[in-house]
Amino acid sequence: MSPVFTLTPGSSPILVTIPHAGTALAPGMEARMTVRGLRLPDTDWYMPDLYNGAALRGVGVLTAHYSRYVVDLNRGADDAALYPGRPSTGLAPHLTFDGTPIYLEGEAPGGEEIAQRTEAYWRPYHDAVTAELKRLRAKHGWAILWDAHSIRSQVERLFEGVLPDLNVGTNSGASCAASLSNAVMEQVGMSPDYTHVLNGRFRGGYTTRHYGTPGTGVHAVQLEIAQSTYLASEDDPWPADATKSARLRDAINGLLDTLLSWTPEG
């Protein structure tokens, strides 16, 4: 089995997590999937490249290697719904975001297999997140987890209309200090190239909600980026646009610099 993730520890109190850029599949999974499922359309394409300025800044990066179709690392192990009343994409998804079957008829994983995948892929990843945040907090007195995501700008099944370009989530203000959220939004607002929103359709998934406990010194923010900001086309094969990507990379680096310049009050 390939490694579940790659962790590049940083010297700063910041950890960037990239849970959905992986494309590896669990053993035996490929033969059970539909043609569309095998294309992995809901991947967060090119996230490691967009965040390649992190390591240069001493920011740690944890990147998952397996597809979200194996197990979704931004869902709780109990598969609780994140947004009640909305379609749930699931801990081990059976459908793509647009509702297309991922598996051939009768081949979707059952409860026992999902539990095995959770232990094999979900648990090691979150153990690593927990351990790294503990290390950062012990060294610096606090830590910031920045959960990095992207999604197609229009997914009718999941949200209405066109998604803003930059979607910042702080669990409605509960996952980080207000001063950090304000600093992030001030930086986001400085870019005329992108529309943006705080705690809109995406307020943060399991990672943001679980680890973001400002009272214990751990602050968490999710950034969900509309893929129209950096892809030449949001359709298969999802080619990157070099000019768009460079512009977005600069914006991301600006946000990382904002995190690096922030210190908690007191």
N, C-alpha and C positions, 0 to 999 in steps of 0.2 A: 504494500500500500504506500502511495506517495505521502510525504509529510502533509499534515492537516493544514499547517500554516507556516509562514516565515515571520519571525520577529526580529526586527533590527532595533535594539534598545537605543534610546537617546539620552543625551546629557541634560536635557531640559525637563520640566515637569509635565510635558505634553506627550500624550500617546494618540496617534491617529490609527483608528481601526478601519479596515477595508474588508467587510464580510462577504460581499456579493460579486467580486470580480473574478472569482475562480471558475474554471471550466472543467475540472476533473470530475469523473463520475465514479460511483461505488462499483466494486466488482459485480459483473453480471447485469448491471443496470441498463447498459446500452442496448442490449438485445430486446429489452422489454419496452422501449420507448417508441413513440410515434416519430415520423419524419420531422414534424414541427418541433417536438420536444427535444430532439437531438440537436437542433440548431441553437438551443439555449437562449431564446429571444429576450429573456428577462435578466440577462447578465448586466452588471454595472460596468460597461465596457471602458477600458483604458484608465481606470481609476489609479493604478500604481504610477502610470506615466504622468497623470495630471498632478499627482502629489509628489513628484520626484524632487521637489525643492525642500521636502521635510528633512531628509537626512542631512542636507547641507546646513540646516539650521539647528541641528542637534535635537530634532523632534523624532521620537520613536515611531515606528510604523509596524503594525501587525496586519499581515495580509493573508486571508484565507485562500486555499488552493482549490477547494471543491465547490462545485456549483450549488447554488441555493436550492436546486431541485433535489439534491441529496438530502440536505437538511438546512433549514433557514436559520442562520446564526443570529438573526435579529428578531427571533421569536422566542418566547419562553419555552422551556422544556415541557410545560403543561399545555402548550398550544392554545393558551387563552387568547381571545380576540383582543386586538389592540384598538380597533375602532368599531365599537358596537354599532350595528345597523348598516355597516358596510360589508361587502364581500371580504371574507378572510382568505388571504393567500396561503396560510397554513404552514405548519412546522415542516412537513414533508409534502410539498404541493402536488396535487393531482392535475391541476389546470394551470395553463399559462395565465398571465395577467389579463389577456383578452378572452379567456374562457375556453381555449382550445385544449383538448386532452394532451397531457404529457406522456401518458402510457397507453400502450395497446390495450384493448378490451380485456379486463380480467387480470391485468398485470400491475396495477397500482399497489403500493406497499400497504400492508395491514399494520395493526397495532404493534405486533411483536417486532416486525422489521423496523418500524419507525423507532421503537425503543432501542434497538441495536444500533441504528444509525446515530441516535442521540448520544449514546455512550461512546461511539467510535469517533465522531466528528464534532458534535456540539460541545460535549464535556471538555475535551482537551483545549479547545479554543477558548472557552470561557474560564477555564482554570488559568490559562496564560494571561488573559485580560486581568483577572483578579490579582494574580501574582505581580504583574508589572505595575498596576496601579498601587499596590501595597509598597513596592520598592520605591516608586516615585514619591509617594506621600511621606515615606520614612526619610527620604533624602532631602526633600524640598519643603516639607510641611503641608503641601497640597498637591493635587494633580488635576489635570484637565484631560478628559477623554473627548476626542473629536471623531465622531462616527461618520465616515465618508460614503456617500451613496449617489447614484444617479438613476434616472428612470425616463422612459419615453415621455415626451411633453404632453401627449394626448393618449389617455387610456380610459375609454368611455366606461368600462366596467368598474373602474376604481375611483374616478373623480370626473366632475363635469368640466367641460371646456378645456382650455389650455393652461397648463401649470405655469406659475411664475418661474423665472429662470433659476433663482436661488431661494430655496425653501429652508429656513432655519428653524429647528425644533428644539425646544427646551422643556418639553412636557408641561406646557402652559406656565412656564416660569419656575417649576419645581426642581429642575435638574441642575441648575447652576445659579450662581449669585447674579443678582440683577445688574450689577456693575459690569460683569462679563458679557451678559446678553446685550447690554446697551453698547458696549465697545464693539462687539461683533456687528450689530446692526448699523452702527455709525460707519464702520468700515465698508460694509456691504452697500450702504447708501452713497458712498463716494464714487461708485462706478456707474457712469451713465449708460453703460452697455447692457446692464441687466435689470430686469424687473425682480422684485424680491418680496418676501413676506416672512413674518415671524409667527410661528405656531398656526399656520394655515392648515391645509389638508394634511400635511405631515408634521406632527408635533414631536416626533421621536419614537423609535420602536423600543423593543425590549432593552437593548443595550443602554440607550439614553435613560430610560425610566428606571432600570435596575441599578446602574452604577452611579447615576447622578444624585448624590446625597451631599449637598453643600455643607450641611452641618457637620459632616465627618471630614471635610476637606477635599472631597472629590466632586468635581464639576463636570457635567457632560453636556455636549451640544451635538446635534445631528445636522448635517448639511445634505439635503437632497437636491441634486442638480438636474435640471431638465436637459436631456441629452441633445436637444436641438442647439444648445450653446456650444457644442464641440464636435458634433458629427456632421459629415457632409450629407448623410441621409440616415434617418432613424429606422430605416428598413434594412432587412438582410441584404448584404453582409455587414451592415453597420460601419461603413468606412469613416475614419476620422478626417476632420478638416484641419489641416496644419495651422492655418491662420487663426481659426476659431479656438483651437486647442491652446495655442500660444497665449492668446488673450485671456482665456480662462485660467491657464496656469499662473499667469501674473496676478489675477484676482485671488486665487487660492493662496499664493505666496503672501499676498498682502494680509489675508486673514490669519495665516500662521504667524506673521510678524505681530499682528494685533494680540494674539494669544501670548506670545513671548513677552510682550511689553506689559501685560496685565499682572497685577498682584492683588491678592484678596485683601480686603479692608481688615485692619487690625492684625 
